[in-house]
Amino acid sequence: MDDTFDLRERLSRAWRAVFDNAVEAGSPPAAVVETMTAVAHARFAELFGTSAAASYLALLAEQMRDVDHGEAETLIRGEPPGPAPFEAAEEIAAMDPAWIDRDPL
């Protein structure tokens, strides 16, 4: 399976579905996010090394600071804030466990 934009989109939807299913089953959203992040980070370190994992987290943090800075500038200019990251996301149905083995429609 090639690493393509379509694959990344399917994987993003799958992670979101796992999150939504865990929350719907009663898990606190913050605990789900923290656990998913810890598991993903540990696996990233296994695959690419701890230094690369740390650098990746640092780059993500920089991007988040840039977003926060941009949002602050928007508020200073008196403009309304944009939608939350997942506010406009489409509804995701419960996932079939064999989703990754199938070709996309």
Biopython code that builds the backbone (N, CA, C, O; Angstrom):
import numpy as np
from Bio.PDB.StructureBuilder import StructureBuilder

atoms = [
    (1, "MET", "N", (0.849, -1.168, 0.000)),
    (1, "MET", "CA", (0.000, 0.000, 0.000)),
    (1, "MET", "C", (0.901, 1.239, 0.000)),
    (1, "MET", "O", (1.754, 1.385, 0.875)),
    (2, "ASP", "N", (0.717, 2.113, -0.961)),
    (2, "ASP", "CA", (1.520, 3.324, -1.060)),
    (2, "ASP", "C", (1.074, 4.365, -0.044)),
    (2, "ASP", "O", (-0.098, 4.423, 0.329)),
    (3, "ASP", "N", (2.023, 5.187, 0.401)),
    (3, "ASP", "CA", (1.730, 6.285, 1.309)),
    (3, "ASP", "C", (1.286, 7.470, 0.459)),
    (3, "ASP", "O", (2.115, 8.212, -0.068)),
    (4, "THR", "N", (-0.011, 7.639, 0.333)),
    (4, "THR", "CA", (-0.577, 8.679, -0.515)),
    (4, "THR", "C", (-1.463, 9.606, 0.315)),
    (4, "THR", "O", (-1.755, 9.335, 1.480)),
    (5, "PHE", "N", (-1.878, 10.691, -0.303)),
    (5, "PHE", "CA", (-2.809, 11.613, 0.345)),
    (5, "PHE", "C", (-4.094, 10.884, 0.722)),
    (5, "PHE", "O", (-4.619, 11.082, 1.818)),
    (6, "ASP", "N", (-4.606, 10.042, -0.175)),
    (6, "ASP", "CA", (-5.834, 9.293, 0.111)),
    (6, "ASP", "C", (-5.668, 8.381, 1.320)),
    (6, "ASP", "O", (-6.565, 8.283, 2.158)),
    (7, "LEU", "N", (-4.522, 7.714, 1.408)),
    (7, "LEU", "CA", (-4.263, 6.858, 2.563)),
    (7, "LEU", "C", (-4.236, 7.696, 3.835)),
    (7, "LEU", "O", (-4.830, 7.312, 4.842)),
    (8, "ARG", "N", (-3.557, 8.827, 3.798)),
    (8, "ARG", "CA", (-3.487, 9.697, 4.977)),
    (8, "ARG", "C", (-4.881, 10.171, 5.388)),
    (8, "ARG", "O", (-5.182, 10.263, 6.579)),
    (9, "GLU", "N", (-5.720, 10.469, 4.415)),
    (9, "GLU", "CA", (-7.100, 10.871, 4.726)),
    (9, "GLU", "C", (-7.863, 9.729, 5.389)),
    (9, "GLU", "O", (-8.578, 9.947, 6.367)),
    (10, "ARG", "N", (-7.714, 8.517, 4.865)),
    (10, "ARG", "CA", (-8.387, 7.351, 5.460)),
    (10, "ARG", "C", (-7.888, 7.115, 6.878)),
    (10, "ARG", "O", (-8.677, 6.818, 7.775)),
    (11, "LEU", "N", (-6.584, 7.244, 7.083)),
    (11, "LEU", "CA", (-6.025, 7.053, 8.412)),
    (11, "LEU", "C", (-6.526, 8.124, 9.385)),
    (11, "LEU", "O", (-6.829, 7.821, 10.539)),
    (12, "SER", "N", (-6.613, 9.354, 8.929)),
    (12, "SER", "CA", (-7.136, 10.430, 9.780)),
    (12, "SER", "C", (-8.575, 10.150, 10.190)),
    (12, "SER", "O", (-8.949, 10.332, 11.349)),
    (13, "ARG", "N", (-9.380, 9.705, 9.225)),
    (13, "ARG", "CA", (-10.770, 9.367, 9.552)),
    (13, "ARG", "C", (-10.833, 8.200, 10.528)),
    (13, "ARG", "O", (-11.690, 8.180, 11.411)),
    (14, "ALA", "N", (-9.941, 7.234, 10.380)),
    (14, "ALA", "CA", (-9.920, 6.073, 11.272)),
    (14, "ALA", "C", (-9.560, 6.490, 12.701)),
    (14, "ALA", "O", (-10.200, 6.053, 13.658)),
    (15, "TRP", "N", (-8.535, 7.336, 12.841)),
    (15, "TRP", "CA", (-8.164, 7.814, 14.175)),
    (15, "TRP", "C", (-9.317, 8.579, 14.804)),
    (15, "TRP", "O", (-9.596, 8.426, 15.993)),
    (16, "ARG", "N", (-9.985, 9.400, 14.007)),
    (16, "ARG", "CA", (-11.129, 10.172, 14.524)),
    (16, "ARG", "C", (-12.253, 9.232, 14.953)),
    (16, "ARG", "O", (-12.894, 9.464, 15.978)),
    (17, "ALA", "N", (-12.499, 8.177, 14.181)),
    (17, "ALA", "CA", (-13.545, 7.207, 14.522)),
    (17, "ALA", "C", (-13.205, 6.481, 15.823)),
    (17, "ALA", "O", (-14.085, 6.254, 16.653)),
    (18, "VAL", "N", (-11.940, 6.119, 16.005)),
    (18, "VAL", "CA", (-11.522, 5.467, 17.246)),
    (18, "VAL", "C", (-11.765, 6.413, 18.425)),
    (18, "VAL", "O", (-12.290, 6.003, 19.460)),
    (19, "PHE", "N", (-11.382, 7.666, 18.259)),
    (19, "PHE", "CA", (-11.602, 8.668, 19.303)),
    (19, "PHE", "C", (-13.090, 8.779, 19.628)),
    (19, "PHE", "O", (-13.487, 8.684, 20.790)),
    (20, "ASP", "N", (-13.909, 8.981, 18.596)),
    (20, "ASP", "CA", (-15.350, 9.147, 18.807)),
    (20, "ASP", "C", (-15.969, 7.925, 19.468)),
    (20, "ASP", "O", (-16.802, 8.063, 20.364)),
    (21, "ASN", "N", (-15.574, 6.732, 19.038)),
    (21, "ASN", "CA", (-16.115, 5.498, 19.622)),
    (21, "ASN", "C", (-15.731, 5.377, 21.099)),
    (21, "ASN", "O", (-16.554, 4.967, 21.918)),
    (22, "ALA", "N", (-14.496, 5.726, 21.446)),
    (22, "ALA", "CA", (-14.055, 5.644, 22.836)),
    (22, "ALA", "C", (-14.825, 6.634, 23.711)),
    (22, "ALA", "O", (-15.224, 6.301, 24.827)),
    (23, "VAL", "N", (-15.029, 7.836, 23.209)),
    (23, "VAL", "CA", (-15.775, 8.846, 23.962)),
    (23, "VAL", "C", (-17.244, 8.426, 24.110)),
    (23, "VAL", "O", (-17.824, 8.546, 25.189)),
    (24, "GLU", "N", (-17.835, 7.934, 23.019)),
    (24, "GLU", "CA", (-19.225, 7.473, 23.083)),
    (24, "GLU", "C", (-19.386, 6.305, 24.064)),
    (24, "GLU", "O", (-20.463, 6.115, 24.630)),
    (25, "ALA", "N", (-18.318, 5.521, 24.266)),
    (25, "ALA", "CA", (-18.355, 4.397, 25.201)),
    (25, "ALA", "C", (-18.124, 4.856, 26.644)),
    (25, "ALA", "O", (-18.124, 4.037, 27.563)),
    (26, "GLY", "N", (-17.928, 6.151, 26.844)),
    (26, "GLY", "CA", (-17.816, 6.686, 28.195)),
    (26, "GLY", "C", (-16.437, 7.117, 28.629)),
    (26, "GLY", "O", (-16.272, 7.564, 29.764)),
    (27, "SER", "N", (-15.443, 7.004, 27.775)),
    (27, "SER", "CA", (-14.095, 7.441, 28.142)),
    (27, "SER", "C", (-14.018, 8.964, 28.088)),
    (27, "SER", "O", (-14.580, 9.576, 27.179)),
    (28, "PRO", "N", (-13.326, 9.588, 29.054)),
    (28, "PRO", "CA", (-13.166, 11.044, 29.012)),
    (28, "PRO", "C", (-12.332, 11.458, 27.795)),
    (28, "PRO", "O", (-11.281, 10.866, 27.548)),
    (29, "PRO", "N", (-12.776, 12.459, 27.030)),
    (29, "PRO", "CA", (-12.039, 12.880, 25.826)),
    (29, "PRO", "C", (-10.561, 13.184, 26.086)),
    (29, "PRO", "O", (-9.706, 12.803, 25.286)),
    (30, "ALA", "N", (-10.254, 13.855, 27.179)),
    (30, "ALA", "CA", (-8.853, 14.193, 27.451)),
    (30, "ALA", "C", (-8.018, 12.927, 27.651)),
    (30, "ALA", "O", (-6.879, 12.856, 27.190)),
    (31, "ALA", "N", (-8.580, 11.933, 28.334)),
    (31, "ALA", "CA", (-7.850, 10.680, 28.549)),
    (31, "ALA", "C", (-7.630, 9.950, 27.233)),
    (31, "ALA", "O", (-6.572, 9.355, 27.024)),
    (32, "VAL", "N", (-8.620, 9.988, 26.339)),
    (32, "VAL", "CA", (-8.487, 9.329, 25.035)),
    (32, "VAL", "C", (-7.373, 10.001, 24.229)),
    (32, "VAL", "O", (-6.514, 9.322, 23.667)),
    (33, "VAL", "N", (-7.390, 11.314, 24.176)),
    (33, "VAL", "CA", (-6.375, 12.046, 23.413)),
    (33, "VAL", "C", (-4.984, 11.802, 23.989)),
    (33, "VAL", "O", (-4.041, 11.536, 23.244)),
    (34, "GLU", "N", (-4.855, 11.891, 25.311)),
    (34, "GLU", "CA", (-3.547, 11.679, 25.927)),
    (34, "GLU", "C", (-3.023, 10.268, 25.661)),
    (34, "GLU", "O", (-1.838, 10.084, 25.386)),
    (35, "THR", "N", (-3.909, 9.275, 25.744)),
    (35, "THR", "CA", (-3.492, 7.897, 25.507)),
    (35, "THR", "C", (-3.111, 7.678, 24.051)),
    (35, "THR", "O", (-2.084, 7.061, 23.766)),
    (36, "MET", "N", (-3.932, 8.180, 23.120)),
    (36, "MET", "CA", (-3.621, 8.028, 21.693)),
    (36, "MET", "C", (-2.292, 8.711, 21.375)),
    (36, "MET", "O", (-1.488, 8.184, 20.606)),
    (37, "THR", "N", (-2.066, 9.873, 21.962)),
    (37, "THR", "CA", (-0.826, 10.603, 21.726)),
    (37, "THR", "C", (0.378, 9.835, 22.269)),
    (37, "THR", "O", (1.406, 9.730, 21.601)),
    (38, "ALA", "N", (0.246, 9.303, 23.479)),
    (38, "ALA", "CA", (1.355, 8.556, 24.080)),
    (38, "ALA", "C", (1.686, 7.309, 23.269)),
    (38, "ALA", "O", (2.857, 7.006, 23.038)),
    (39, "VAL", "N", (0.658, 6.588, 22.838)),
    (39, "VAL", "CA", (0.885, 5.379, 22.044)),
    (39, "VAL", "C", (1.528, 5.742, 20.699)),
    (39, "VAL", "O", (2.487, 5.099, 20.273)),
    (40, "ALA", "N", (0.996, 6.769, 20.039)),
    (40, "ALA", "CA", (1.548, 7.182, 18.746)),
    (40, "ALA", "C", (2.991, 7.654, 18.899)),
    (40, "ALA", "O", (3.843, 7.320, 18.076)),
    (41, "HIS", "N", (3.268, 8.423, 19.938)),
    (41, "HIS", "CA", (4.626, 8.926, 20.138)),
    (41, "HIS", "C", (5.602, 7.783, 20.419)),
    (41, "HIS", "O", (6.717, 7.774, 19.898)),
    (42, "ALA", "N", (5.185, 6.826, 21.234)),
    (42, "ALA", "CA", (6.056, 5.679, 21.526)),
    (42, "ALA", "C", (6.353, 4.889, 20.250)),
    (42, "ALA", "O", (7.492, 4.480, 20.022)),
    (43, "ARG", "N", (5.352, 4.678, 19.437)),
    (43, "ARG", "CA", (5.548, 3.936, 18.184)),
    (43, "ARG", "C", (6.431, 4.738, 17.224)),
    (43, "ARG", "O", (7.287, 4.168, 16.548)),
    (44, "PHE", "N", (6.227, 6.060, 17.162)),
    (44, "PHE", "CA", (7.050, 6.931, 16.325)),
    (44, "PHE", "C", (8.513, 6.794, 16.733)),
    (44, "PHE", "O", (9.392, 6.677, 15.879)),
    (45, "ALA", "N", (8.775, 6.808, 18.050)),
    (45, "ALA", "CA", (10.146, 6.677, 18.544)),
    (45, "ALA", "C", (10.742, 5.313, 18.179)),
    (45, "ALA", "O", (11.926, 5.214, 17.858)),
    (46, "GLU", "N", (9.916, 4.267, 18.232)),
    (46, "GLU", "CA", (10.395, 2.936, 17.839)),
    (46, "GLU", "C", (10.779, 2.899, 16.362)),
    (46, "GLU", "O", (11.782, 2.291, 15.989)),
    (47, "LEU", "N", (9.981, 3.550, 15.534)),
    (47, "LEU", "CA", (10.208, 3.509, 14.090)),
    (47, "LEU", "C", (11.324, 4.435, 13.628)),
    (47, "LEU", "O", (12.096, 4.078, 12.738)),
    (48, "PHE", "N", (11.417, 5.630, 14.227)),
    (48, "PHE", "CA", (12.329, 6.650, 13.711)),
    (48, "PHE", "C", (13.410, 7.083, 14.694)),
    (48, "PHE", "O", (14.312, 7.835, 14.325)),
    (49, "GLY", "N", (13.333, 6.625, 15.926)),
    (49, "GLY", "CA", (14.304, 7.004, 16.951)),
    (49, "GLY", "C", (13.768, 8.093, 17.862)),
    (49, "GLY", "O", (12.899, 8.880, 17.485)),
    (50, "THR", "N", (14.314, 8.117, 19.081)),
    (50, "THR", "CA", (13.815, 9.073, 20.068)),
    (50, "THR", "C", (14.137, 10.521, 19.708)),
    (50, "THR", "O", (13.348, 11.420, 19.997)),
    (51, "SER", "N", (15.277, 10.748, 19.087)),
    (51, "SER", "CA", (15.641, 12.108, 18.697)),
    (51, "SER", "C", (14.673, 12.652, 17.648)),
    (51, "SER", "O", (14.225, 13.794, 17.742)),
    (52, "ALA", "N", (14.357, 11.834, 16.656)),
    (52, "ALA", "CA", (13.399, 12.256, 15.626)),
    (52, "ALA", "C", (12.025, 12.481, 16.234)),
    (52, "ALA", "O", (11.322, 13.415, 15.850)),
    (53, "ALA", "N", (11.633, 11.632, 17.183)),
    (53, "ALA", "CA", (10.331, 11.786, 17.832)),
    (53, "ALA", "C", (10.275, 13.101, 18.602)),
    (53, "ALA", "O", (9.271, 13.811, 18.553)),
    (54, "ALA", "N", (11.359, 13.427, 19.315)),
    (54, "ALA", "CA", (11.404, 14.677, 20.065)),
    (54, "ALA", "C", (11.372, 15.878, 19.123)),
    (54, "ALA", "O", (10.679, 16.860, 19.391)),
    (55, "SER", "N", (12.113, 15.805, 18.029)),
    (55, "SER", "CA", (12.128, 16.899, 17.051)),
    (55, "SER", "C", (10.745, 17.088, 16.433)),
    (55, "SER", "O", (10.303, 18.218, 16.221)),
    (56, "TYR", "N", (10.075, 15.993, 16.148)),
    (56, "TYR", "CA", (8.737, 16.059, 15.562)),
    (56, "TYR", "C", (7.772, 16.761, 16.521)),
    (56, "TYR", "O", (6.987, 17.614, 16.107)),
    (57, "LEU", "N", (7.837, 16.395, 17.809)),
    (57, "LEU", "CA", (6.977, 17.056, 18.791)),
    (57, "LEU", "C", (7.287, 18.546, 18.882)),
    (57, "LEU", "O", (6.376, 19.363, 19.016)),
    (58, "ALA", "N", (8.565, 18.904, 18.810)),
    (58, "ALA", "CA", (8.952, 20.310, 18.864)),
    (58, "ALA", "C", (8.378, 21.071, 17.666)),
    (58, "ALA", "O", (7.905, 22.197, 17.814)),
    (59, "LEU", "N", (8.420, 20.456, 16.479)),
    (59, "LEU", "CA", (7.851, 21.101, 15.289)),
    (59, "LEU", "C", (6.337, 21.263, 15.415)),
    (59, "LEU", "O", (5.787, 22.293, 15.025)),
    (60, "LEU", "N", (5.668, 20.251, 15.955)),
    (60, "LEU", "CA", (4.219, 20.359, 16.168)),
    (60, "LEU", "C", (3.899, 21.493, 17.140)),
    (60, "LEU", "O", (2.952, 22.251, 16.931)),
    (61, "ALA", "N", (4.697, 21.602, 18.204)),
    (61, "ALA", "CA", (4.486, 22.665, 19.182)),
    (61, "ALA", "C", (4.663, 24.041, 18.538)),
    (61, "ALA", "O", (3.893, 24.962, 18.813)),
    (62, "GLU", "N", (5.669, 24.179, 17.686)),
    (62, "GLU", "CA", (5.875, 25.453, 16.981)),
    (62, "GLU", "C", (4.669, 25.794, 16.108)),
    (62, "GLU", "O", (4.222, 26.941, 16.077)),
    (63, "GLN", "N", (4.146, 24.796, 15.402)),
    (63, "GLN", "CA", (2.975, 25.036, 14.556)),
    (63, "GLN", "C", (1.782, 25.475, 15.397)),
    (63, "GLN", "O", (1.037, 26.369, 14.995)),
    (64, "MET", "N", (1.597, 24.863, 16.547)),
    (64, "MET", "CA", (0.482, 25.233, 17.413)),
    (64, "MET", "C", (0.656, 26.647, 17.948)),
    (64, "MET", "O", (-0.317, 27.392, 18.055)),
    (65, "ARG", "N", (1.892, 27.025, 18.287)),
    (65, "ARG", "CA", (2.133, 28.398, 18.735)),
    (65, "ARG", "C", (1.810, 29.379, 17.626)),
    (65, "ARG", "O", (1.245, 30.442, 17.886)),
    (66, "ASP", "N", (2.161, 29.037, 16.381)),
    (66, "ASP", "CA", (1.857, 29.902, 15.246)),
    (66, "ASP", "C", (0.344, 30.071, 15.084)),
    (66, "ASP", "O", (-0.127, 31.172, 14.798)),
    (67, "VAL", "N", (-0.416, 28.998, 15.264)),
    (67, "VAL", "CA", (-1.875, 29.065, 15.164)),
    (67, "VAL", "C", (-2.414, 29.958, 16.272)),
    (67, "VAL", "O", (-3.247, 30.829, 16.021)),
    (68, "ASP", "N", (-1.937, 29.742, 17.509)),
    (68, "ASP", "CA", (-2.387, 30.571, 18.632)),
    (68, "ASP", "C", (-2.072, 32.040, 18.377)),
    (68, "ASP", "O", (-2.893, 32.912, 18.662)),
    (69, "HIS", "N", (-0.891, 32.312, 17.843)),
    (69, "HIS", "CA", (-0.490, 33.691, 17.546)),
    (69, "HIS", "C", (-1.427, 34.294, 16.507)),
    (69, "HIS", "O", (-1.866, 35.436, 16.643)),
    (70, "GLY", "N", (-1.733, 33.511, 15.456)),
    (70, "GLY", "CA", (-2.645, 33.988, 14.417)),
    (70, "GLY", "C", (-4.044, 34.250, 14.956)),
    (70, "GLY", "O", (-4.688, 35.224, 14.565)),
    (71, "GLU", "N", (-4.521, 33.386, 15.854)),
    (71, "GLU", "CA", (-5.847, 33.582, 16.449)),
    (71, "GLU", "C", (-5.870, 34.838, 17.310)),
    (71, "GLU", "O", (-6.857, 35.574, 17.313)),
    (72, "ALA", "N", (-4.785, 35.086, 18.040)),
    (72, "ALA", "CA", (-4.699, 36.287, 18.865)),
    (72, "ALA", "C", (-4.729, 37.537, 17.982)),
    (72, "ALA", "O", (-5.408, 38.511, 18.309)),
    (73, "GLU", "N", (-4.003, 37.514, 16.878)),
    (73, "GLU", "CA", (-4.006, 38.656, 15.961)),
    (73, "GLU", "C", (-5.401, 38.917, 15.402)),
    (73, "GLU", "O", (-5.810, 40.069, 15.256)),
    (74, "THR", "N", (-6.125, 37.854, 15.092)),
    (74, "THR", "CA", (-7.490, 37.976, 14.578)),
    (74, "THR", "C", (-8.370, 38.670, 15.612)),
    (74, "THR", "O", (-9.143, 39.565, 15.269)),
    (75, "LEU", "N", (-8.258, 38.263, 16.871)),
    (75, "LEU", "CA", (-9.058, 38.879, 17.932)),
    (75, "LEU", "C", (-8.680, 40.341, 18.138)),
    (75, "LEU", "O", (-9.545, 41.185, 18.372)),
    (76, "ILE", "N", (-7.378, 40.638, 18.050)),
    (76, "ILE", "CA", (-6.923, 42.022, 18.215)),
    (76, "ILE", "C", (-7.520, 42.908, 17.129)),
    (76, "ILE", "O", (-7.889, 44.054, 17.387)),
    (77, "ARG", "N", (-7.613, 42.371, 15.912)),
    (77, "ARG", "CA", (-8.192, 43.139, 14.798)),
    (77, "ARG", "C", (-9.712, 43.222, 14.892)),
    (77, "ARG", "O", (-10.344, 43.924, 14.102)),
    (78, "GLY", "N", (-10.306, 42.508, 15.856)),
    (78, "GLY", "CA", (-11.754, 42.550, 16.041)),
    (78, "GLY", "C", (-12.527, 41.639, 15.115)),
    (78, "GLY", "O", (-13.739, 41.793, 14.961)),
    (79, "GLU", "N", (-11.844, 40.696, 14.500)),
    (79, "GLU", "CA", (-12.507, 39.759, 13.605)),
    (79, "GLU", "C", (-13.025, 38.563, 14.403)),
    (79, "GLU", "O", (-12.438, 38.188, 15.418)),
    (80, "PRO", "N", (-14.122, 37.966, 13.943)),
    (80, "PRO", "CA", (-14.616, 36.781, 14.657)),
    (80, "PRO", "C", (-13.665, 35.599, 14.470)),
    (80, "PRO", "O", (-13.051, 35.463, 13.412)),
    (81, "PRO", "N", (-13.539, 34.744, 15.489)),
    (81, "PRO", "CA", (-12.664, 33.579, 15.344)),
    (81, "PRO", "C", (-13.235, 32.584, 14.343)),
    (81, "PRO", "O", (-14.445, 32.545, 14.117)),
    (82, "GLY", "N", (-12.354, 31.774, 13.739)),
    (82, "GLY", "CA", (-12.776, 30.746, 12.794)),
    (82, "GLY", "C", (-13.338, 29.545, 13.530)),
    (82, "GLY", "O", (-13.340, 29.514, 14.760)),
    (83, "PRO", "N", (-13.819, 28.545, 12.779)),
    (83, "PRO", "CA", (-14.381, 27.351, 13.418)),
    (83, "PRO", "C", (-13.297, 26.519, 14.102)),
    (83, "PRO", "O", (-12.125, 26.577, 13.732)),
    (84, "ALA", "N", (-13.706, 25.751, 15.095)),
    (84, "ALA", "CA", (-12.791, 24.837, 15.776)),
    (84, "ALA", "C", (-12.322, 23.790, 14.775)),
    (84, "ALA", "O", (-13.027, 23.531, 13.800)),
    (85, "PRO", "N", (-11.140, 23.170, 14.981)),
    (85, "PRO", "CA", (-10.575, 22.237, 13.997)),
    (85, "PRO", "C", (-11.515, 21.127, 13.553)),
    (85, "PRO", "O", (-11.527, 20.787, 12.370)),
    (86, "PHE", "N", (-12.311, 20.541, 14.463)),
    (86, "PHE", "CA", (-13.157, 19.430, 14.083)),
    (86, "PHE", "C", (-14.623, 19.818, 13.976)),
    (86, "PHE", "O", (-15.470, 18.951, 13.766)),
    (87, "GLU", "N", (-14.946, 21.116, 14.117)),
    (87, "GLU", "CA", (-16.326, 21.559, 14.062)),
    (87, "GLU", "C", (-16.971, 21.247, 12.722)),
    (87, "GLU", "O", (-18.144, 20.878, 12.665)),
    (88, "ALA", "N", (-16.219, 21.392, 11.656)),
    (88, "ALA", "CA", (-16.766, 21.191, 10.320)),
    (88, "ALA", "C", (-16.559, 19.769, 9.809)),
    (88, "ALA", "O", (-16.911, 19.462, 8.670)),
    (89, "ALA", "N", (-15.998, 18.911, 10.633)),
    (89, "ALA", "CA", (-15.713, 17.534, 10.190)),
    (89, "ALA", "C", (-17.001, 16.771, 9.927)),
    (89, "ALA", "O", (-18.000, 16.940, 10.627)),
    (90, "GLU", "N", (-16.956, 15.936, 8.914)),
    (90, "GLU", "CA", (-18.129, 15.140, 8.578)),
    (90, "GLU", "C", (-18.332, 14.046, 9.608)),
    (90, "GLU", "O", (-17.391, 13.629, 10.284)),
    (91, "GLU", "N", (-19.571, 13.584, 9.722)),
    (91, "GLU", "CA", (-19.876, 12.491, 10.640)),
    (91, "GLU", "C", (-19.152, 11.229, 10.167)),
    (91, "GLU", "O", (-19.082, 10.956, 8.969)),
    (92, "ILE", "N", (-18.625, 10.479, 11.103)),
    (92, "ILE", "CA", (-17.893, 9.262, 10.767)),
    (92, "ILE", "C", (-18.642, 8.082, 11.386)),
    (92, "ILE", "O", (-18.869, 8.044, 12.595)),
    (93, "ALA", "N", (-19.017, 7.132, 10.551)),
    (93, "ALA", "CA", (-19.736, 5.959, 11.025)),
    (93, "ALA", "C", (-18.785, 5.027, 11.767)),
    (93, "ALA", "O", (-17.565, 5.140, 11.646)),
    (94, "ALA", "N", (-19.360, 4.107, 12.536)),
    (94, "ALA", "CA", (-18.543, 3.112, 13.222)),
    (94, "ALA", "C", (-17.698, 2.377, 12.199)),
    (94, "ALA", "O", (-18.144, 2.112, 11.082)),
    (95, "MET", "N", (-16.487, 2.055, 12.585)),
    (95, "MET", "CA", (-15.517, 1.516, 11.647)),
    (95, "MET", "C", (-15.541, 0.000, 11.600)),
    (95, "MET", "O", (-15.640, -0.658, 12.635)),
    (96, "ASP", "N", (-15.451, -0.539, 10.432)),
    (96, "ASP", "CA", (-15.271, -1.971, 10.225)),
    (96, "ASP", "C", (-13.810, -2.274, 10.528)),
    (96, "ASP", "O", (-12.933, -1.601, 9.988)),
    (97, "PRO", "N", (-13.514, -3.269, 11.375)),
    (97, "PRO", "CA", (-12.114, -3.550, 11.729)),
    (97, "PRO", "C", (-11.216, -3.880, 10.535)),
    (97, "PRO", "O", (-9.996, -3.747, 10.635)),
    (98, "ALA", "N", (-11.784, -4.303, 9.420)),
    (98, "ALA", "CA", (-10.975, -4.677, 8.254)),
    (98, "ALA", "C", (-10.855, -3.533, 7.249)),
    (98, "ALA", "O", (-10.518, -3.773, 6.090)),
    (99, "TRP", "N", (-11.124, -2.296, 7.667)),
    (99, "TRP", "CA", (-11.158, -1.158, 6.751)),
    (99, "TRP", "C", (-9.854, -0.976, 5.988)),
    (99, "TRP", "O", (-9.893, -0.632, 4.807)),
    (100, "ILE", "N", (-8.707, -1.190, 6.611)),
    (100, "ILE", "CA", (-7.419, -0.880, 5.978)),
    (100, "ILE", "C", (-7.087, -1.857, 4.859)),
    (100, "ILE", "O", (-6.307, -1.536, 3.962)),
    (101, "ASP", "N", (-7.682, -3.057, 4.910)),
    (101, "ASP", "CA", (-7.385, -4.064, 3.905)),
    (101, "ASP", "C", (-8.185, -3.891, 2.625)),
    (101, "ASP", "O", (-7.881, -4.512, 1.607)),
    (102, "ARG", "N", (-9.204, -3.051, 2.678)),
    (102, "ARG", "CA", (-10.051, -2.849, 1.492)),
    (102, "ARG", "C", (-9.565, -1.666, 0.675)),
    (102, "ARG", "O", (-8.958, -0.737, 1.208)),
    (103, "ASP", "N", (-9.831, -1.706, -0.598)),
    (103, "ASP", "CA", (-9.552, -0.566, -1.464)),
    (103, "ASP", "C", (-10.600, 0.500, -1.196)),
    (103, "ASP", "O", (-11.750, 0.167, -0.909)),
    (104, "PRO", "N", (-10.230, 1.790, -1.283)),
    (104, "PRO", "CA", (-11.230, 2.841, -1.105)),
    (104, "PRO", "C", (-12.253, 2.792, -2.237)),
    (104, "PRO", "O", (-11.966, 2.334, -3.343)),
    (105, "LEU", "N", (-13.439, 3.274, -1.929)),
    (105, "LEU", "CA", (-14.513, 3.254, -2.946)),
    (105, "LEU", "C", (-14.218, 4.199, -4.077)),
    (105, "LEU", "O", (-15.011, 4.309, -5.012)),
]
sb = StructureBuilder()
sb.init_structure("model")
sb.init_model(0)
sb.init_chain("A")
sb.init_seg("    ")
for serial, (resi, resn, name, xyz) in enumerate(atoms, 1):
    if name == "N":
        sb.init_residue(resn, " ", resi, " ")
    sb.init_atom(name, np.array(xyz, "f"), 0.0, 1.0, " ", f" {name:<3s}", serial, name[0])
structure = sb.get_structure()
